[in-house]
């Protein structure tokens, strides 16, 4: 018994804006049914003692702490700019 119909394959292809022929629809129906059958083997496994996880590795927060630190001085940054005025970068006007 097929777990996916040819009409479902055509519907998904239409949603994906893919033009498929009748032969391709038959082929994809068979291939997707084989994939679903293979994936359903996982339902036969006993996972009652397996703890749910969100990641395959046992990772905790690996980010560094977000702490403020001294950065560049405003004057040093403005000295590298081609033009500056009143403590801000001066750029060409894009609006008239």
Order of alpha helices (4+ residues) and beta strands (2+ residues): alpha-alpha-alpha-beta-beta
